[in-house]
Amino acid sequence: MIIRTGIRGLLIATTLLMAAPLLMQSAAQAQISIGIGISVHVAPPVLPVYVQPPLPAPGYIWTPGYWAWGPAGYYWVPGVWVEPPTVGLLWTPGYWGFVGGAYGWHAGYWGPHVGFYGGVNYGFGYGGVGFCGGMWRGGVFAYNGAVANFGGVHVTNVYVDRTIVNQTTIVNMNHTSFNGPGGIDRQPGADEMRYANERHVEATPNQVQHQNFASQDRSQLASVNHGRPATAAIANVGAYRQVAQQHAQSQPISEADRSAGRSYNPNNREANQDQRISNGLRSGQMTSGEAARADRTFQTMTALISLAGVVVNALTVMLILVAGVTLAVGGVGIMNIMLATVRARTREIGIRKALGATAREIKLQFLMEAVFVSLFGGIIGAVIGLGLPFSVRFFTSYRVPVSGWSAVIGLAASCIVGIVFGTLPAKRAAAMDPIESLRYE
């Protein structure tokens, strides 16, 4: 009966402790998700014209520059050569799309094919559809000599195809940087829709670091450079790191820059400029109706963002409370298991004490057993908690954010639960009288 009760309690406690890391992972993801799919009420600036820097070494793939949004408004992330995460992957650039009265950012990704990127003509092989700057051949990346700038680097895998560049891949010859009304009018084709369901890999750590450096470089802010960034493109991430750090030290971004950047309108309605001039309006001037619509859009987006923040905070608090209750209930289950174990092993404890085992050694033994049971459940929960998001990434194109710290915190919490709730059974085992224990039946 004691053994059956112990097994039942072990299963309950393990299940509850498995749930704790899962809940912690969900809380962390809820906190992170507020920054995904950012949208703003002002269109991004036009794309700057720049020269592609030379290829640093064979195997690198060109990733075009783009306008990103941060606390100081739009800032330019320089185009850069990067190494793909694995052989056979190509880069699909991110793009801004106008939907529902706001401009939303669609992040870029790596995949076996180049998918839809809004029809934006980023240049250097990214003409709006696909990529004609190179291709994979037998595990080696071959460069299109009509597009890539080799500089002084010796490259053996080269081909020249000017037909593709001139005829089939350039959607728009202007420098518009967003898709939608007033920008580029293009929808994804059948192939691009099919590519969207392929397995994707998010931007590499180097690419993420590259964008972070750009966000700290004042000279990259649209409100400062007025669409002409100081560094439009660079050969590699390391080279720009030095430039960005020098700029950040010499002239850091101030609170005034952030305020000016958030209210800066880089376009001034240039998309409708010809029609506006014919209507007698000066460059960049808004009509009263346009100003009212812009103000309503801004207020609506601000209210939605504030509401989303409140919901995410409430959800995070709720999940943390549920995780806390789950850990407490699981800890009580572990304590019951260990108390039953101590009772069932009374004679064993008496024999060990008769052979010279100290109370400290007995206490440490049962305490370690309690921690092991707790940690075992935590490990299973962490594996499931991390495995589910990766499974979603593998079978779908949706990229669920994963935080490794959630697993670390979950395992640490499991150990703490084992120590706290295993202390009482361990003390009872250490306090047993060896003579009475030997008489126990």
Summary of the structure (lengths in Angstrom):
residues: 441
radius of gyration: 30.1
end to end distance: 14.2
largest distance: 105.9
contacts: 1412
relative contact order: 0.16
helix: 53%
strand: 13%
